[in-house]
Amino acid sequence: MTDATGLLEGLDEGFVDHRGARIRVFAGGSGPPLLLIHGYGGAAWNFSELVPLLAGRTLIVPDLPGHAGSSALPAAPSLAAGVTPEAGGGVVGAGWAARRAAGFSCGTVIRTRAPSSNR
């Protein structure tokens, strides 16, 4: 497990259990929520340099299933198919109602596959 807590200053670490996986999520700030989705092989800490520039937003930054501090999902036909429910439903369904999302690399594909209310 990668410890990114020191790289995401101002964000609190938490966990969401969803679809057989334990998803690590960093969240914090104030203002309109923004979900940040890293790419394949990445982790929440990929946004460490961006987080300070997004003052005025409530940030929600998960480690996708099978990455860093999150456990893997049960078998899924593809990475995007497996993680889309977490990016669009699992994290948001846990109480973080992000109406905006941004992705990096494969995170962009996941973002476009998320429910339209999260775009």
N, CA, C and O atoms as a Tinker XYZ file with bonds, in Angstrom:
   476  protein
     1  N      0.845000   -1.181000    0.000000    73     2
     2  CA     0.000000    0.000000    0.000000    64     1     3
     3  C      0.885000    1.237000    0.000000    63     2     4     5
     4  O      1.834000    1.324000    0.779000    81     3
     5  N      0.582000    2.178000   -0.857000    73     3     6
     6  CA     1.321000    3.428000   -0.926000    64     5     7
     7  C      0.718000    4.414000    0.065000    63     6     8     9
     8  O     -0.499000    4.602000    0.087000    81     7
     9  N      1.552000    5.044000    0.885000    73     7    10
    10  CA     1.067000    6.018000    1.847000    64     9    11
    11  C      1.174000    7.403000    1.238000    63    10    12    13
    12  O      2.268000    7.959000    1.133000    81    11
    13  N      0.043000    7.962000    0.837000    73    11    14
    14  CA     0.018000    9.261000    0.191000    64    13    15
    15  C     -0.485000   10.358000    1.109000    63    14    16    17
    16  O     -0.653000   11.498000    0.675000    81    15
    17  N     -0.725000   10.035000    2.361000    73    15    18
    18  CA    -1.356000   11.008000    3.250000    64    17    19
    19  C     -0.558000   12.296000    3.350000    63    18    20    21
    20  O     -1.153000   13.370000    3.436000    81    19
    21  N      0.772000   12.229000    3.343000    73    19    22
    22  CA     1.589000   13.435000    3.430000    64    21    23
    23  C      1.632000   14.230000    2.135000    63    22    24    25
    24  O      2.023000   15.398000    2.139000    81    23
    25  N      1.238000   13.617000    1.034000    73    23    26
    26  CA     1.286000   14.298000   -0.263000    64    25    27
    27  C      0.002000   15.044000   -0.598000    63    26    28    29
    28  O     -0.021000   15.848000   -1.530000    81    27
    29  N     -1.048000   14.793000    0.137000    73    27    30
    30  CA    -2.337000   15.425000   -0.139000    64    29    31
    31  C     -2.766000   16.256000    1.063000    63    30    32    33
    32  O     -3.771000   15.965000    1.712000    81    31
    33  N     -1.987000   17.293000    1.348000    73    31    34
    34  CA    -2.249000   18.152000    2.506000    64    33    35
    35  C     -3.630000   18.766000    2.439000    63    34    36    37
    36  O     -4.078000   19.228000    1.390000    81    35
    37  N     -4.292000   18.760000    3.578000    73    35    38
    38  CA    -5.618000   19.350000    3.678000    64    37    39
    39  C     -6.745000   18.389000    3.345000    63    38    40    41
    40  O     -7.916000   18.739000    3.492000    81    39
    41  N     -6.413000   17.177000    2.897000    73    39    42
    42  CA    -7.437000   16.187000    2.589000    64    41    43
    43  C     -7.383000   15.069000    3.630000    63    42    44    45
    44  O     -6.304000   14.632000    4.031000    81    43
    45  N     -8.546000   14.619000    4.058000    73    43    46
    46  CA    -8.651000   13.541000    5.037000    64    45    47
    47  C     -8.784000   12.203000    4.323000    63    46    48    49
    48  O     -9.448000   12.098000    3.292000    81    47
    49  N     -8.148000   11.189000    4.883000    73    47    50
    50  CA    -8.216000    9.840000    4.326000    64    49    51
    51  C     -9.419000    9.100000    4.897000    63    50    52    53
    52  O     -9.685000    9.168000    6.097000    81    51
    53  N    -10.140000    8.397000    4.039000    73    51    54
    54  CA   -11.266000    7.576000    4.467000    64    53    55
    55  C    -11.389000    6.376000    3.545000    63    54    56    57
    56  O    -10.643000    6.248000    2.574000    81    55
    57  N    -12.328000    5.505000    3.850000    73    55    58
    58  CA   -12.537000    4.303000    3.048000    64    57    59
    59  C    -14.015000    4.102000    2.771000    63    58    60    61
    60  O    -14.865000    4.417000    3.604000    81    59
    61  N    -14.315000    3.572000    1.584000    73    59    62
    62  CA   -15.671000    3.246000    1.168000    64    61    63
    63  C    -15.673000    1.782000    0.760000    63    62    64    65
    64  O    -14.846000    1.373000   -0.055000    81    63
    65  N    -16.578000    0.986000    1.306000    73    63    66
    66  CA   -16.739000   -0.397000    0.877000    64    65    67
    67  C    -17.815000   -0.429000   -0.191000    63    66    68    69
    68  O    -18.951000   -0.017000    0.045000    81    67
    69  N    -17.445000   -0.930000   -1.389000    73    67    70
    70  CA   -18.397000   -0.922000   -2.497000    64    69    71
    71  C    -18.092000   -2.054000   -3.468000    63    70    72    73
    72  O    -16.957000   -2.207000   -3.920000    81    71
    73  N    -19.111000   -2.846000   -3.786000    73    71    74
    74  CA   -19.006000   -3.933000   -4.767000    64    73    75
    75  C    -17.849000   -4.884000   -4.483000    63    74    76    77
    76  O    -17.185000   -5.337000   -5.415000    81    75
    77  N    -17.604000   -5.187000   -3.243000    73    75    78
    78  CA   -16.573000   -6.139000   -2.883000    64    77    79
    79  C    -15.175000   -5.563000   -2.789000    63    78    80    81
    80  O    -14.213000   -6.308000   -2.602000    81    79
    81  N    -15.044000   -4.273000   -2.914000    73    79    82
    82  CA   -13.730000   -3.627000   -2.812000    64    81    83
    83  C    -13.761000   -2.581000   -1.711000    63    82    84    85
    84  O    -14.807000   -2.006000   -1.409000    81    83
    85  N    -12.608000   -2.345000   -1.122000    73    83    86
    86  CA   -12.446000   -1.270000   -0.128000    64    85    87
    87  C    -11.669000   -0.161000   -0.826000    63    86    88    89
    88  O    -10.490000   -0.324000   -1.140000    81    87
    89  N    -12.333000    0.967000   -1.067000    73    87    90
    90  CA   -11.776000    2.074000   -1.833000    64    89    91
    91  C    -11.265000    3.149000   -0.877000    63    90    92    93
    92  O    -12.012000    3.649000   -0.036000    81    91
    93  N     -9.979000    3.502000   -1.014000    73    91    94
    94  CA    -9.431000    4.604000   -0.207000    64    93    95
    95  C     -9.761000    5.910000   -0.915000    63    94    96    97
    96  O     -9.578000    6.045000   -2.125000    81    95
    97  N    -10.253000    6.872000   -0.131000    73    95    98
    98  CA   -10.655000    8.163000   -0.673000    64    97    99
    99  C    -10.075000    9.272000    0.196000    63    98   100   101
   100  O    -10.154000    9.219000    1.423000    81    99
   101  N     -9.496000   10.270000   -0.453000    73    99   102
   102  CA    -9.057000   11.483000    0.233000    64   101   103
   103  C    -10.078000   12.560000   -0.093000    63   102   104   105
   104  O    -10.454000   12.726000   -1.254000    81   103
   105  N    -10.528000   13.290000    0.910000    73   103   106
   106  CA   -11.534000   14.329000    0.684000    64   105   107
   107  C    -11.290000   15.490000    1.634000    63   106   108   109
   108  O    -10.785000   15.318000    2.743000    81   107
   109  N    -11.663000   16.675000    1.171000    73   107   110
   110  CA   -11.539000   17.850000    2.013000    64   109   111
   111  C    -11.718000   19.114000    1.210000    63   110   112   113
   112  O    -11.873000   19.084000   -0.011000    81   111
   113  N    -11.696000   20.219000    1.912000    73   111   114
   114  CA   -11.886000   21.514000    1.285000    64   113   115
   115  C    -13.295000   22.009000    1.497000    63   114   116   117
   116  O    -14.079000   21.410000    2.233000    81   115
   117  N    -13.609000   23.115000    0.840000    73   115   118
   118  CA   -14.961000   23.667000    0.922000    64   117   119
   119  C    -15.304000   24.275000   -0.422000    63   118   120   121
   120  O    -14.428000   24.716000   -1.166000    81   119
   121  N    -16.577000   24.290000   -0.717000    73   119   122
   122  CA   -17.042000   24.802000   -1.996000    64   121   123
   123  C    -17.604000   23.680000   -2.840000    63   122   124   125
   124  O    -17.799000   22.567000   -2.350000    81   123
   125  N    -17.869000   23.965000   -4.115000    73   123   126
   126  CA   -18.448000   22.934000   -4.997000    64   125   127
   127  C    -17.541000   21.707000   -5.072000    63   126   128   129
   128  O    -16.325000   21.848000   -5.203000    81   127
   129  N    -18.120000   20.498000   -4.989000    73   127   130
   130  CA   -17.304000   19.287000   -5.017000    64   129   131
   131  C    -16.740000   18.988000   -6.406000    63   130   132   133
   132  O    -17.373000   19.255000   -7.427000    81   131
   133  N    -15.535000   18.427000   -6.410000    73   131   134
   134  CA   -14.867000   18.021000   -7.646000    64   133   135
   135  C    -14.214000   16.670000   -7.402000    63   134   136   137
   136  O    -13.386000   16.530000   -6.503000    81   135
   137  N    -14.586000   15.670000   -8.205000    73   135   138
   138  CA   -14.023000   14.331000   -8.131000    64   137   139
   139  C    -12.830000   14.264000   -9.082000    63   138   140   141
   140  O    -12.972000   14.550000  -10.271000    81   139
   141  N    -11.651000   13.888000   -8.569000    73   139   142
   142  CA   -10.440000   13.756000   -9.387000    64   141   143
   143  C    -10.121000   12.270000   -9.529000    63   142   144   145
   144  O    -10.012000   11.562000   -8.528000    81   143
   145  N     -9.969000   11.791000  -10.774000    73   143   146
   146  CA    -9.794000   10.369000  -11.048000    64   145   147
   147  C     -8.447000   10.146000  -11.734000    63   146   148   149
   148  O     -8.230000   10.617000  -12.850000    81   147
   149  N     -7.548000    9.428000  -11.067000    73   147   150
   150  CA    -6.219000    9.163000  -11.628000    64   149   151
   151  C     -6.277000    8.108000  -12.732000    63   150   152   153
   152  O     -7.324000    7.507000  -12.972000    81   151
   153  N     -5.159000    7.894000  -13.390000    73   151   154
   154  CA    -5.077000    6.930000  -14.483000    64   153   155
   155  C     -4.599000    5.565000  -14.053000    63   154   156   157
   156  O     -4.328000    5.323000  -12.877000    81   155
   157  N     -4.498000    4.663000  -15.037000    73   155   158
   158  CA    -4.059000    3.289000  -14.810000    64   157   159
   159  C     -2.657000    3.275000  -14.225000    63   158   160   161
   160  O     -1.755000    3.935000  -14.741000    81   159
   161  N     -2.476000    2.524000  -13.151000    73   159   162
   162  CA    -1.175000    2.438000  -12.494000    64   161   163
   163  C     -0.871000    3.619000  -11.594000    63   162   164   165
   164  O      0.198000    3.668000  -10.985000    81   163
   165  N     -1.782000    4.564000  -11.498000    73   163   166
   166  CA    -1.569000    5.759000  -10.683000    64   165   167
   167  C     -2.177000    5.621000   -9.300000    63   166   168   169
   168  O     -2.485000    4.522000   -8.838000    81   167
   169  N     -2.339000    6.753000   -8.661000    73   167   170
   170  CA    -2.903000    6.804000   -7.313000    64   169   171
   171  C     -3.399000    8.228000   -7.060000    63   170   172   173
   172  O     -3.125000    9.144000   -7.835000    81   171
   173  N     -4.118000    8.388000   -5.985000    73   171   174
   174  CA    -4.643000    9.707000   -5.622000    64   173   175
   175  C     -3.531000   10.751000   -5.574000    63   174   176   177
   176  O     -3.736000   11.901000   -5.964000    81   175
   177  N     -2.348000   10.348000   -5.094000    73   175   178
   178  CA    -1.249000   11.312000   -4.952000    64   177   179
   179  C     -0.774000   11.879000   -6.292000    63   178   180   181
   180  O      0.024000   12.816000   -6.305000    81   179
   181  N     -1.244000   11.337000   -7.418000    73   179   182
   182  CA    -0.908000   11.929000   -8.719000    64   181   183
   183  C     -1.388000   13.377000   -8.815000    63   182   184   185
   184  O     -0.883000   14.152000   -9.626000    81   183
   185  N     -2.360000   13.732000   -7.983000    73   183   186
   186  CA    -2.918000   15.087000   -7.999000    64   185   187
   187  C     -2.300000   15.984000   -6.931000    63   186   188   189
   188  O     -2.821000   17.067000   -6.668000    81   187
   189  N     -1.203000   15.558000   -6.312000    73   187   190
   190  CA    -0.627000   16.301000   -5.187000    64   189   191
   191  C     -0.247000   17.737000   -5.543000    63   190   192   193
   192  O     -0.374000   18.625000   -4.701000    81   191
   193  N      0.210000   17.984000   -6.754000    73   191   194
   194  CA     0.570000   19.354000   -7.138000    64   193   195
   195  C     -0.642000   20.171000   -7.558000    63   194   196   197
   196  O     -0.596000   21.401000   -7.544000    81   195
   197  N     -1.709000   19.510000   -7.926000    73   195   198
   198  CA    -2.925000   20.204000   -8.341000    64   197   199
   199  C     -3.804000   20.595000   -7.150000    63   198   200   201
   200  O     -4.460000   21.636000   -7.176000    81   199
   201  N     -3.815000   19.765000   -6.115000    73   199   202
   202  CA    -4.687000   19.998000   -4.961000    64   201   203
   203  C     -4.566000   21.418000   -4.396000    63   202   204   205
   204  O     -5.597000   22.048000   -4.162000    81   203
   205  N     -3.356000   21.954000   -4.165000    73   203   206
   206  CA    -3.279000   23.313000   -3.605000    64   205   207
   207  C     -3.845000   24.393000   -4.534000    63   206   208   209
   208  O     -4.225000   25.471000   -4.078000    81   207
   209  N     -3.898000   24.104000   -5.818000    73   207   210
   210  CA    -4.411000   25.075000   -6.780000    64   209   211
   211  C     -5.932000   25.066000   -6.881000    63   210   212   213
   212  O     -6.514000   25.903000   -7.571000    81   211
   213  N     -6.573000   24.132000   -6.204000    73   211   214
   214  CA    -8.029000   23.997000   -6.286000    64   213   215
   215  C     -8.721000   24.449000   -5.004000    63   214   216   217
   216  O     -9.759000   23.906000   -4.626000    81   215
   217  N     -8.143000   25.440000   -4.343000    73   215   218
   218  CA    -8.792000   26.036000   -3.169000    64   217   219
   219  C    -10.157000   26.555000   -3.614000    63   218   220   221
   220  O    -10.309000   27.022000   -4.742000    81   219
   221  N    -11.129000   26.474000   -2.745000    73   219   222
   222  CA   -12.480000   26.897000   -3.104000    64   221   223
   223  C    -13.317000   25.744000   -3.641000    63   222   224   225
   224  O    -14.435000   25.956000   -4.110000    81   223
   225  N    -12.789000   24.534000   -3.579000    73   223   226
   226  CA   -13.495000   23.330000   -4.004000    64   225   227
   227  C    -13.421000   22.286000   -2.894000    63   226   228   229
   228  O    -12.445000   22.243000   -2.144000    81   227
   229  N    -14.436000   21.458000   -2.787000    73   227   230
   230  CA   -14.361000   20.260000   -1.975000    64   229   231
   231  C    -13.834000   19.176000   -2.903000    63   230   232   233
   232  O    -14.482000   18.838000   -3.894000    81   231
   233  N    -12.673000   18.633000   -2.594000    73   231   234
   234  CA   -12.038000   17.642000   -3.458000    64   233   235
   235  C    -12.307000   16.236000   -2.959000    63   234   236   237
   236  O    -12.264000   15.976000   -1.757000    81   235
   237  N    -12.585000   15.328000   -3.887000    73   235   238
   238  CA   -12.781000   13.912000   -3.619000    64   237   239
   239  C    -11.801000   13.193000   -4.536000    63   238   240   241
   240  O    -11.935000   13.244000   -5.759000    81   239
   241  N    -10.804000   12.515000   -3.938000    73   239   242
   242  CA    -9.724000   11.925000   -4.725000    64   241   243
   243  C     -9.532000   10.465000   -4.293000    63   242   244   245
   244  O     -8.829000   10.198000   -3.319000    81   243
   245  N    -10.154000    9.518000   -5.011000    73   243   246
   246  CA   -10.009000    8.110000   -4.635000    64   245   247
   247  C     -8.764000    7.462000   -5.237000    63   246   248   249
   248  O     -8.248000    7.904000   -6.264000    81   247
   249  N     -8.298000    6.414000   -4.579000    73   247   250
   250  CA    -7.387000    5.468000   -5.210000    64   249   251
   251  C     -8.311000    4.468000   -5.896000    63   250   252   253
   252  O     -9.117000    3.824000   -5.224000    81   251
   253  N     -8.217000    4.325000   -7.198000    73   251   254
   254  CA    -9.096000    3.412000   -7.908000    64   253   255
   255  C     -8.860000    1.971000   -7.452000    63   254   256   257
   256  O     -7.792000    1.654000   -6.931000    81   255
   257  N     -9.843000    1.108000   -7.645000    73   255   258
   258  CA    -9.703000   -0.287000   -7.218000    64   257   259
   259  C     -8.430000   -0.930000   -7.767000    63   258   260   261
   260  O     -8.107000   -0.799000   -8.948000    81   259
   261  N     -7.715000   -1.628000   -6.879000    73   259   262
   262  CA    -6.489000   -2.303000   -7.270000    64   261   263
   263  C     -5.280000   -1.390000   -7.345000    63   262   264   265
   264  O     -4.211000   -1.825000   -7.771000    81   263
   265  N     -5.421000   -0.145000   -6.945000    73   263   266
   266  CA    -4.340000    0.837000   -6.984000    64   265   267
   267  C     -4.080000    1.365000   -5.579000    63   266   268   269
   268  O     -5.013000    1.605000   -4.813000    81   267
   269  N     -2.824000    1.542000   -5.254000    73   267   270
   270  CA    -2.372000    2.155000   -3.993000    64   269   271
   271  C     -3.123000    1.577000   -2.796000    63   270   272   273
   272  O     -2.969000    0.392000   -2.500000    81   271
   273  N     -3.927000    2.374000   -2.103000    73   271   274
   274  CA    -4.574000    1.936000   -0.878000    64   273   275
   275  C     -5.930000    1.301000   -1.048000    63   274   276   277
   276  O     -6.620000    1.066000   -0.056000    81   275
   277  N     -6.342000    1.011000   -2.279000    73   275   278
   278  CA    -7.644000    0.380000   -2.528000    64   277   279
   279  C     -7.463000   -1.074000   -2.925000    63   278   280   281
   280  O     -6.529000   -1.423000   -3.648000    81   279
   281  N     -8.372000   -1.923000   -2.443000    73   279   282
   282  CA    -8.312000   -3.333000   -2.846000    64   281   283
   283  C     -8.894000   -3.492000   -4.251000    63   282   284   285
   284  O     -9.599000   -2.613000   -4.748000    81   283
   285  N     -8.592000   -4.611000   -4.873000    73   283   286
   286  CA    -9.098000   -4.886000   -6.222000    64   285   287
   287  C    -10.574000   -5.252000   -6.176000    63   286   288   289
   288  O    -11.071000   -5.780000   -5.181000    81   287
   289  N    -11.262000   -4.962000   -7.272000    73   287   290
   290  CA   -12.644000   -5.395000   -7.437000    64   289   291
   291  C    -12.671000   -6.870000   -7.813000    63   290   292   293
   292  O    -11.679000   -7.400000   -8.313000    81   291
   293  N    -13.789000   -7.533000   -7.577000    73   291   294
   294  CA   -13.947000   -8.858000   -8.172000    64   293   295
   295  C    -13.821000   -8.726000   -9.691000    63   294   296   297
   296  O    -13.906000   -7.614000  -10.212000    81   295
   297  N    -13.627000   -9.801000  -10.392000    73   295   298
   298  CA   -13.387000   -9.784000  -11.843000    64   297   299
   299  C    -14.350000   -8.858000  -12.582000    63   298   300   301
   300  O    -15.555000   -8.856000  -12.326000    81   299
   301  N    -13.795000   -8.072000  -13.503000    73   299   302
   302  CA   -14.572000   -7.177000  -14.365000    64   301   303
   303  C    -14.041000   -7.351000  -15.781000    63   302   304   305
   304  O    -12.870000   -7.689000  -15.952000    81   303
   305  N    -14.878000   -7.127000  -16.814000    73   303   306
   306  CA   -14.444000   -7.342000  -18.187000    64   305   307
   307  C    -13.346000   -6.383000  -18.654000    63   306   308   309
   308  O    -12.608000   -6.710000  -19.583000    81   307
   309  N    -13.222000   -5.208000  -18.033000    73   307   310
   310  CA   -12.183000   -4.250000  -18.401000    64   309   311
   311  C    -11.961000   -3.301000  -17.231000    63   310   312   313
   312  O    -12.789000   -3.215000  -16.325000    81   311
   313  N    -10.836000   -2.590000  -17.258000    73   311   314
   314  CA   -10.561000   -1.629000  -16.190000    64   313   315
   315  C    -11.676000   -0.601000  -16.105000    63   314   316   317
   316  O    -12.205000   -0.352000  -15.022000    81   315
   317  N    -12.042000    0.005000  -17.240000    73   315   318
   318  CA   -13.072000    1.048000  -17.226000    64   317   319
   319  C    -14.410000    0.500000  -16.733000    63   318   320   321
   320  O    -15.114000    1.173000  -15.980000    81   319
   321  N    -14.762000   -0.710000  -17.151000    73   319   322
   322  CA   -16.029000   -1.299000  -16.698000    64   321   323
   323  C    -15.980000   -1.561000  -15.194000    63   322   324   325
   324  O    -16.980000   -1.397000  -14.495000    81   323
   325  N    -14.822000   -1.966000  -14.707000    73   323   326
   326  CA   -14.697000   -2.282000  -13.293000    64   325   327
   327  C    -14.697000   -1.082000  -12.390000    63   326   328   329
   328  O    -15.235000   -1.153000  -11.286000    81   327
   329  N    -14.116000    0.017000  -12.812000    73   327   330
   330  CA   -13.991000    1.153000  -11.909000    64   329   331
   331  C    -15.055000    2.210000  -12.101000    63   330   332   333
   332  O    -15.234000    3.057000  -11.225000    81   331
   333  N    -15.763000    2.194000  -13.207000    73   331   334
   334  CA   -16.781000    3.216000  -13.435000    64   333   335
   335  C    -17.801000    3.286000  -12.295000    63   334   336   337
   336  O    -18.138000    4.392000  -11.871000    81   335
   337  N    -18.305000    2.169000  -11.780000    73   335   338
   338  CA   -19.248000    2.297000  -10.666000    64   337   339
   339  C    -18.647000    2.992000   -9.449000    63   338   340   341
   340  O    -19.356000    3.709000   -8.744000    81   339
   341  N    -17.352000    2.796000   -9.186000    73   339   342
   342  CA   -16.729000    3.473000   -8.052000    64   341   343
   343  C    -16.603000    4.965000   -8.324000    63   342   344   345
   344  O    -16.918000    5.783000   -7.461000    81   343
   345  N    -16.146000    5.320000   -9.516000    73   343   346
   346  CA   -15.960000    6.734000   -9.830000    64   345   347
   347  C    -17.292000    7.458000   -9.892000    63   346   348   349
   348  O    -17.407000    8.593000   -9.430000    81   347
   349  N    -18.292000    6.815000  -10.457000    73   347   350
   350  CA   -19.575000    7.481000  -10.625000    64   349   351
   351  C    -20.602000    7.167000   -9.575000    63   350   352   353
   352  O    -21.531000    7.949000   -9.370000    81   351
   353  N    -20.464000    6.040000   -8.898000    73   351   354
   354  CA   -21.489000    5.644000   -7.960000    64   353   355
   355  C    -20.998000    5.355000   -6.568000    63   354   356   357
   356  O    -21.576000    5.848000   -5.599000    81   355
   357  N    -19.940000    4.566000   -6.434000    73   355   358
   358  CA   -19.471000    4.153000   -5.113000    64   357   359
   359  C    -19.024000    5.315000   -4.264000    63   358   360   361
   360  O    -19.434000    5.437000   -3.110000    81   359
   361  N    -18.198000    6.161000   -4.814000    73   359   362
   362  CA   -17.686000    7.302000   -4.060000    64   361   363
   363  C    -18.795000    8.325000   -3.854000    63   362   364   365
   364  O    -18.983000    8.824000   -2.744000    81   363
   365  N    -19.526000    8.637000   -4.913000    73   363   366
   366  CA   -20.604000    9.616000   -4.804000    64   365   367
   367  C    -21.714000    9.080000   -3.903000    63   366   368   369
   368  O    -22.281000    9.823000   -3.102000    81   367
   369  N    -22.022000    7.790000   -4.035000    73   367   370
   370  CA   -23.067000    7.184000   -3.221000    64   369   371
   371  C    -22.728000    7.163000   -1.742000    63   370   372   373
   372  O    -23.613000    7.001000   -0.902000    81   371
   373  N    -21.455000    7.324000   -1.418000    73   371   374
   374  CA   -21.038000    7.313000   -0.019000    64   373   375
   375  C    -21.256000    8.660000    0.647000    63   374   376   377
   376  O    -20.876000    8.839000    1.805000    81   375
   377  N    -21.854000    9.604000   -0.050000    73   375   378
   378  CA   -22.161000   10.882000    0.570000    64   377   379
   379  C    -21.455000   12.063000   -0.060000    63   378   380   381
   380  O    -21.722000   13.206000    0.309000    81   379
   381  N    -20.563000   11.815000   -0.998000    73   379   382
   382  CA   -19.879000   12.910000   -1.678000    64   381   383
   383  C    -20.539000   13.131000   -3.024000    63   382   384   385
   384  O    -20.241000   12.427000   -3.989000    81   383
   385  N    -21.423000   14.091000   -3.093000    73   383   386
   386  CA   -22.198000   14.323000   -4.316000    64   385   387
   387  C    -21.438000   15.242000   -5.269000    63   386   388   389
   388  O    -21.724000   16.437000   -5.347000    81   387
   389  N    -20.475000   14.682000   -5.988000    73   387   390
   390  CA   -19.695000   15.474000   -6.937000    64   389   391
   391  C    -20.461000   15.623000   -8.240000    63   390   392   393
   392  O    -20.785000   14.632000   -8.895000    81   391
   393  N    -20.743000   16.841000   -8.606000    73   391   394
   394  CA   -21.415000   17.080000   -9.876000    64   393   395
   395  C    -20.390000   17.345000  -10.984000    63   394   396   397
   396  O    -20.753000   17.395000  -12.159000    81   395
   397  N    -19.145000   17.511000  -10.630000    73   395   398
   398  CA   -18.067000   17.732000  -11.595000    64   397   399
   399  C    -16.963000   16.727000  -11.332000    63   398   400   401
   400  O    -16.681000   16.380000  -10.185000    81   399
   401  N    -16.343000   16.265000  -12.403000    73   399   402
   402  CA   -15.248000   15.309000  -12.271000    64   401   403
   403  C    -14.193000   15.630000  -13.317000    63   402   404   405
   404  O    -14.501000   16.149000  -14.390000    81   403
   405  N    -12.958000   15.320000  -12.997000    73   403   406
   406  CA   -11.846000   15.477000  -13.925000    64   405   407
   407  C    -10.997000   14.225000  -13.841000    63   406   408   409
   408  O    -10.798000   13.668000  -12.761000    81   407
   409  N    -10.498000   13.786000  -14.986000    73   407   410
   410  CA    -9.683000   12.585000  -15.011000    64   409   411
   411  C     -8.350000   12.834000  -15.673000    63   410   412   413
   412  O     -8.193000   13.753000  -16.476000    81   411
   413  N     -7.380000   11.987000  -15.317000    73   411   414
   414  CA    -6.043000   12.023000  -15.910000    64   413   415
   415  C     -5.797000   10.666000  -16.548000    63   414   416   417
   416  O     -6.019000    9.638000  -15.909000    81   415
   417  N     -5.343000   10.643000  -17.792000    73   415   418
   418  CA    -5.033000    9.408000  -18.498000    64   417   419
   419  C     -6.286000    8.531000  -18.540000    63   418   420   421
   420  O     -7.329000    8.979000  -19.016000    81   419
   421  N     -6.205000    7.299000  -18.054000    73   419   422
   422  CA    -7.364000    6.401000  -18.062000    64   421   423
   423  C     -8.499000    6.970000  -17.205000    63   422   424   425
   424  O     -9.662000    6.620000  -17.407000    81   423
   425  N     -8.170000    7.836000  -16.262000    73   423   426
   426  CA    -9.199000    8.489000  -15.454000    64   425   427
   427  C    -10.154000    9.311000  -16.295000    63   426   428   429
   428  O    -11.311000    9.499000  -15.919000    81   427
   429  N     -9.677000    9.807000  -17.438000    73   427   430
   430  CA   -10.542000   10.552000  -18.354000    64   429   431
   431  C    -11.585000    9.627000  -18.965000    63   430   432   433
   432  O    -12.749000   10.005000  -19.100000    81   431
   433  N    -11.175000    8.415000  -19.336000    73   431   434
   434  CA   -12.119000    7.430000  -19.879000    64   433   435
   435  C    -13.153000    7.076000  -18.821000    63   434   436   437
   436  O    -14.348000    7.004000  -19.108000    81   435
   437  N    -12.694000    6.856000  -17.608000    73   435   438
   438  CA   -13.609000    6.520000  -16.515000    64   437   439
   439  C    -14.594000    7.661000  -16.293000    63   438   440   441
   440  O    -15.786000    7.423000  -16.095000    81   439
   441  N    -14.107000    8.884000  -16.324000    73   439   442
   442  CA   -14.961000   10.056000  -16.135000    64   441   443
   443  C    -16.039000   10.125000  -17.207000    63   442   444   445
   444  O    -17.195000   10.417000  -16.899000    81   443
   445  N    -15.685000    9.864000  -18.453000    73   443   446
   446  CA   -16.679000    9.961000  -19.523000    64   445   447
   447  C    -17.706000    8.845000  -19.443000    63   446   448   449
   448  O    -18.806000    8.983000  -19.978000    81   447
   449  N    -17.371000    7.740000  -18.785000    73   447   450
   450  CA   -18.294000    6.630000  -18.634000    64   449   451
   451  C    -19.162000    6.759000  -17.390000    63   450   452   453
   452  O    -20.120000    6.005000  -17.218000    81   451
   453  N    -18.831000    7.715000  -16.518000    73   451   454
   454  CA   -19.608000    7.919000  -15.289000    64   453   455
   455  C    -20.966000    8.495000  -15.647000    63   454   456   457
   456  O    -21.134000    9.063000  -16.726000    81   455
   457  N    -21.941000    8.353000  -14.748000    73   455   458
   458  CA   -23.253000    8.943000  -15.000000    64   457   459
   459  C    -23.146000   10.428000  -15.358000    63   458   460   461
   460  O    -22.289000   11.136000  -14.830000    81   459
   461  N    -24.007000   10.890000  -16.243000    73   459   462
   462  CA   -23.924000   12.279000  -16.727000    64   461   463
   463  C    -24.043000   13.299000  -15.610000    63   462   464   465
   464  O    -23.592000   14.432000  -15.777000    81   463
   465  N    -24.629000   12.944000  -14.483000    73   463   466
   466  CA   -24.732000   13.907000  -13.380000    64   465   467
   467  C    -23.374000   14.211000  -12.764000    63   466   468   469
   468  O    -23.251000   15.156000  -11.985000    81   467
   469  N    -22.347000   13.423000  -13.102000    73   467   470
   470  CA   -21.015000   13.643000  -12.534000    64   469   471
   471  C    -20.073000   14.293000  -13.534000    63   470   472   473
   472  O    -18.865000   14.311000  -13.294000    81   471
   473  N    -20.556000   14.815000  -14.616000    73   471   474
   474  CA   -19.681000   15.429000  -15.621000    64   473   475
   475  C    -19.619000   16.916000  -15.446000    63   474   476
   476  O    -18.930000   17.598000  -16.204000    81   475
